[in-house]
Amino acid sequence: MSKHRAGFVNIIGNPNVGKSTLMNALVGEKLSIVTAKAQTTRHRIMGIVNGEDYQIVYSDTPGILKPGYRLQKNMMNFVETAIGDADIILYVTDTVEKSDKNEDYIKKLQKIDAPVVLVINKIDISTQEKVVELMQWWKEQLPQAVIIPVSAQEKFNLESVFDEILSRLPEFPAWFDKDAFTDKNLRFFASEIIREKILLNYGEEIPYSCQVEIEAFHEGEDRYEISAVIYVMRDSQKGIIIGKGGAALKKVGTEARMEMEDFFQKKVFLRTFVKVDPDWRESRKELRKFGYED
């Protein structure tokens, strides 16, 4: 009988290289928000893939950035923790970004003990010559890494990533129940779905000034009843979120409810409210309440 393998595969990289798209594709569930805006992922989110003799615990992490306020500082702490406790690092770059962006993280990867699988994403929007050139460049930077070109969007060459991970997983019992597919609860996903709709529906600074809190989450016989508060930092932002005659907020609520019903496989009754909290991105107490600080 073959030994059981299990381990933490932590996904890191710069913003907008497709980390969340990659994790969702590898897990087969939409666990992480995916939009074209930077800083979409704020938390560390785990997606669990189970087989008879293995368990892969993927972690999606926020994109690497230089913090401008306490929230971003805490987001980068999630990245540091992910580098520290990984059995395997899945470093994601793409065919668009400058290869030497955030050189300090490349230096960290050069010194790391854990195996590194380096994924070059978005090859579907590049040329073969460019991809070969990038693979060569990365091989010089990280000689110990396995380099795999993929398209997460098109789900191309992901089985190569899976095979590499499986071959490097340590022999270990499962960390989570075999029927678990994430470490987050349904309340978390309800708040993330609303936040995704805000990212998609509003421009400029609005999405970065918003936080969603689920105040009530009740499971009835035939539906979930959910009350959500959208926090913004200024009165003017509250006006933009609500929109003329409440139209903008209604659109966000409808889109979020439809996606929740699809995700939860149950009817959802959703109420949304908007409140102003000027300090939430800097306040330790508020960040703790929203799950960004221990």
C-alpha positions as CSV (number, residue, x, y, z in Angstrom):
1,M,0.0,0.0,0.0
2,S,1.4,3.4,-1.0
3,K,2.2,5.9,1.8
4,H,-0.1,8.9,2.2
5,R,1.3,12.3,1.2
6,A,0.1,15.7,2.5
7,G,1.5,19.2,2.6
8,F,1.0,22.9,2.2
9,V,1.6,24.4,-1.2
10,N,1.7,28.1,-0.8
11,I,1.1,30.3,-3.9
12,I,3.0,33.6,-3.9
13,G,3.8,36.3,-6.5
14,N,3.2,39.9,-7.5
15,P,-0.3,41.3,-8.0
16,N,-2.2,40.5,-11.1
17,V,-0.1,37.5,-12.3
18,G,-3.1,35.1,-11.9
19,K,-2.5,33.5,-8.5
20,S,-6.2,33.3,-7.7
21,T,-7.1,32.0,-11.2
22,L,-4.5,29.3,-10.8
23,M,-5.6,28.2,-7.4
24,N,-9.2,28.1,-8.4
25,A,-8.3,26.0,-11.4
26,L,-6.1,23.6,-9.4
27,V,-8.8,23.2,-6.7
28,G,-11.7,23.1,-9.1
29,E,-13.7,25.5,-6.9
30,K,-14.0,29.3,-7.1
31,L,-12.5,30.1,-3.7
32,S,-10.6,33.3,-4.4
33,I,-11.8,36.5,-6.0
34,V,-10.6,37.0,-9.5
35,T,-10.7,40.5,-11.1
36,A,-8.3,42.6,-13.2
37,K,-7.7,45.0,-10.3
38,A,-4.6,44.7,-8.1
39,Q,-4.9,43.7,-4.4
40,T,-8.0,41.6,-5.0
41,T,-6.9,38.9,-2.5
42,R,-6.5,40.3,1.0
43,H,-6.5,37.1,3.1
44,R,-4.7,33.8,3.0
45,I,-7.3,31.4,1.6
46,M,-6.8,27.6,1.6
47,G,-8.1,25.3,-1.1
48,I,-7.8,21.6,-0.3
49,V,-7.5,18.8,-3.0
50,N,-8.0,15.3,-1.7
51,G,-7.1,11.9,-3.3
52,E,-7.1,8.5,-1.8
53,D,-3.4,8.7,-0.9
54,Y,-2.7,12.4,-0.9
55,Q,-4.0,15.8,0.4
56,I,-2.7,19.1,-1.2
57,V,-3.5,22.2,0.8
58,Y,-3.1,25.2,-1.5
59,S,-2.9,28.7,-0.1
60,D,-3.7,31.8,-2.1
61,T,-2.0,34.9,-0.7
62,P,-2.2,38.6,-1.4
63,G,0.0,40.0,-4.2
64,I,3.4,41.3,-3.0
65,L,3.5,45.0,-2.5
66,K,5.2,47.8,-0.5
67,P,2.6,48.5,2.3
68,G,1.1,52.0,2.4
69,Y,-1.1,51.4,5.5
70,R,-1.7,48.9,8.3
71,L,-4.1,46.7,6.3
72,Q,-1.5,46.2,3.5
73,K,1.2,45.6,6.2
74,N,-1.0,42.8,7.6
75,M,-1.6,41.4,4.1
76,M,2.2,41.1,3.6
77,N,2.4,39.3,6.9
78,F,0.2,36.6,5.4
79,V,2.8,36.3,2.6
80,E,5.7,36.1,5.0
81,T,3.9,33.3,7.0
82,A,3.2,31.5,3.7
83,I,6.8,31.5,2.8
84,G,7.8,30.2,6.3
85,D,5.4,27.3,6.6
86,A,5.4,26.0,3.0
87,D,6.2,22.4,2.1
88,I,6.3,23.6,-1.5
89,I,6.4,27.1,-2.8
90,L,4.4,27.8,-6.0
91,Y,5.8,31.1,-7.2
92,V,3.7,32.6,-10.0
93,T,5.0,35.1,-12.5
94,D,3.6,35.8,-16.0
95,T,4.6,36.7,-19.5
96,V,3.7,40.4,-18.9
97,E,5.4,41.6,-15.8
98,K,9.0,42.7,-15.6
99,S,10.9,39.6,-14.5
100,D,13.0,41.4,-11.8
101,K,10.0,43.0,-10.1
102,N,10.4,42.7,-6.3
103,E,14.0,41.4,-6.5
104,D,14.0,40.9,-2.7
105,Y,11.5,38.1,-3.0
106,I,13.5,36.4,-5.7
107,K,16.5,36.6,-3.3
108,K,14.4,35.0,-0.6
109,L,13.4,32.2,-2.9
110,Q,17.1,31.6,-3.8
111,K,17.8,30.8,-0.1
112,I,14.7,28.8,0.7
113,D,14.9,25.1,1.7
114,A,11.4,24.2,0.4
115,P,11.1,23.0,-3.2
116,V,10.1,25.8,-5.6
117,V,7.8,25.2,-8.5
118,L,7.9,28.4,-10.7
119,V,4.8,28.9,-12.9
120,I,5.0,31.3,-15.9
121,N,1.4,32.1,-16.4
122,K,-0.5,33.7,-19.4
123,I,1.5,32.0,-22.1
124,D,-1.7,32.2,-24.2
125,I,-1.1,35.9,-24.7
126,S,2.6,35.5,-25.5
127,T,4.9,34.0,-28.2
128,Q,6.9,30.8,-27.9
129,E,10.2,32.7,-28.3
130,K,9.3,35.0,-25.4
131,V,8.3,32.1,-23.2
132,V,11.6,30.2,-23.9
133,E,13.5,33.4,-23.1
134,L,11.6,33.8,-19.8
135,M,12.2,30.2,-18.9
136,Q,15.9,30.7,-19.5
137,W,16.0,33.9,-17.4
138,W,14.2,32.2,-14.5
139,K,16.5,29.1,-14.7
140,E,19.5,31.4,-14.1
141,Q,17.8,33.2,-11.2
142,L,16.4,30.0,-9.5
143,P,18.5,27.0,-10.7
144,Q,16.8,24.8,-8.1
145,A,13.3,25.6,-9.2
146,V,11.1,23.5,-11.6
147,I,9.8,25.9,-14.3
148,I,6.4,25.3,-15.9
149,P,4.8,27.5,-18.5
150,V,0.9,27.5,-18.2
151,S,-2.3,29.3,-18.9
152,A,-4.4,29.2,-15.8
153,Q,-7.3,31.0,-17.7
154,E,-7.3,28.3,-20.4
155,K,-6.4,25.5,-17.9
156,F,-3.4,24.6,-20.1
157,N,-0.6,22.5,-18.8
158,L,-2.0,22.5,-15.2
159,E,-1.6,18.7,-15.0
160,S,2.2,19.2,-15.2
161,V,2.0,21.6,-12.1
162,F,-0.1,19.0,-10.3
163,D,2.3,16.1,-11.1
164,E,5.3,18.2,-9.9
165,I,3.6,19.0,-6.7
166,L,2.4,15.5,-6.0
167,S,6.0,14.1,-6.6
168,R,7.4,16.6,-4.0
169,L,4.7,16.3,-1.2
170,P,6.1,14.9,2.0
171,E,4.8,11.6,3.4
172,F,2.3,12.7,6.0
173,P,-1.2,12.0,7.2
174,A,-4.0,14.4,6.0
175,W,-4.1,17.8,7.8
176,F,-7.8,18.2,7.2
177,D,-10.9,16.0,6.9
178,K,-10.9,14.3,3.6
179,D,-14.3,16.0,2.6
180,A,-13.0,19.5,3.4
181,F,-12.3,21.8,0.4
182,T,-11.3,25.0,2.3
183,D,-10.4,26.3,5.7
184,K,-12.9,29.2,5.4
185,N,-16.6,29.2,6.4
186,L,-19.6,30.2,4.4
187,R,-19.8,33.7,6.1
188,F,-16.3,34.4,4.7
189,F,-17.3,33.5,1.2
190,A,-20.5,35.6,1.4
191,S,-18.4,38.6,2.3
192,E,-15.8,37.9,-0.4
193,I,-18.5,37.5,-3.1
194,I,-20.0,40.9,-2.2
195,R,-16.5,42.4,-2.2
196,E,-15.8,40.9,-5.6
197,K,-19.0,42.6,-7.0
198,I,-17.8,45.9,-5.6
199,L,-14.4,45.5,-7.3
200,L,-16.2,44.8,-10.6
201,N,-18.8,47.6,-10.4
202,Y,-16.9,50.6,-9.1
203,G,-13.7,52.3,-10.3
204,E,-11.0,54.3,-8.8
205,E,-10.3,54.1,-5.0
206,I,-13.8,52.8,-4.0
207,P,-13.0,49.0,-3.8
208,Y,-9.8,49.7,-1.8
209,S,-11.7,51.8,0.7
210,C,-14.4,49.1,1.3
211,Q,-14.7,46.2,3.7
212,V,-17.6,43.9,4.0
213,E,-18.8,42.4,7.2
214,I,-21.5,39.7,7.5
215,E,-23.6,40.8,10.5
216,A,-26.1,38.0,10.3
217,F,-26.0,34.6,8.6
218,H,-29.0,32.3,9.2
219,E,-29.7,29.0,7.5
220,G,-33.4,28.3,7.2
221,E,-35.0,25.2,5.7
222,D,-35.2,26.6,2.2
223,R,-32.8,29.6,2.2
224,Y,-30.0,31.5,3.8
225,E,-30.8,34.9,5.3
226,I,-27.8,37.1,5.2
227,S,-27.3,40.7,6.4
228,A,-24.1,42.4,5.2
229,V,-22.6,45.8,6.0
230,I,-20.3,47.5,3.5
231,Y,-17.9,49.8,5.3
232,V,-16.4,52.8,3.5
233,M,-14.1,55.6,4.7
234,R,-16.0,58.7,3.6
235,D,-19.6,60.0,3.2
236,S,-18.9,60.7,-0.5
237,Q,-18.0,57.0,-1.0
238,K,-21.2,55.9,0.7
239,G,-23.1,58.0,-1.8
240,I,-21.2,56.4,-4.7
241,I,-21.8,52.8,-3.4
242,I,-25.5,53.4,-3.0
243,G,-25.9,55.3,-6.3
244,K,-28.8,57.3,-7.6
245,G,-32.0,56.0,-6.0
246,G,-30.1,53.0,-4.6
247,A,-29.5,51.6,-8.0
248,A,-25.8,50.8,-7.7
249,L,-26.2,49.0,-4.4
250,K,-29.2,47.1,-5.7
251,K,-27.1,45.9,-8.7
252,V,-24.2,44.7,-6.4
253,G,-26.8,43.0,-4.1
254,T,-28.5,41.2,-7.0
255,E,-25.2,40.0,-8.6
256,A,-23.9,38.9,-5.2
257,R,-27.1,37.0,-4.3
258,M,-27.0,35.2,-7.6
259,E,-23.4,34.1,-7.2
260,M,-24.1,33.0,-3.6
261,E,-27.0,30.9,-4.6
262,D,-24.7,29.2,-7.2
263,F,-21.9,28.8,-4.6
264,F,-24.1,27.6,-1.7
265,Q,-26.6,25.7,-3.8
266,K,-29.4,27.2,-1.9
267,K,-31.7,30.2,-2.2
268,V,-30.4,33.4,-0.5
269,F,-32.2,36.4,0.9
270,L,-29.6,39.2,1.1
271,R,-29.8,42.6,2.9
272,T,-27.0,45.1,2.4
273,F,-26.3,48.3,4.4
274,V,-23.5,50.9,4.0
275,K,-21.7,52.5,6.9
276,V,-18.9,55.0,7.2
277,D,-15.8,54.0,9.2
278,P,-12.9,56.4,8.4
279,D,-10.2,54.4,10.3
280,W,-10.9,50.8,9.4
281,R,-7.7,50.3,7.3
282,E,-5.5,51.6,10.1
283,S,-7.3,50.5,13.3
284,R,-5.9,47.4,14.9
285,K,-9.3,46.7,16.6
286,E,-11.2,47.0,13.3
287,L,-8.7,44.9,11.4
288,R,-8.9,42.2,14.0
289,K,-12.7,42.2,13.7
290,F,-12.3,41.7,9.9
291,G,-9.8,38.9,10.3
292,Y,-6.6,40.7,9.2
293,E,-4.9,40.8,12.6
294,D,-4.3,38.1,15.3
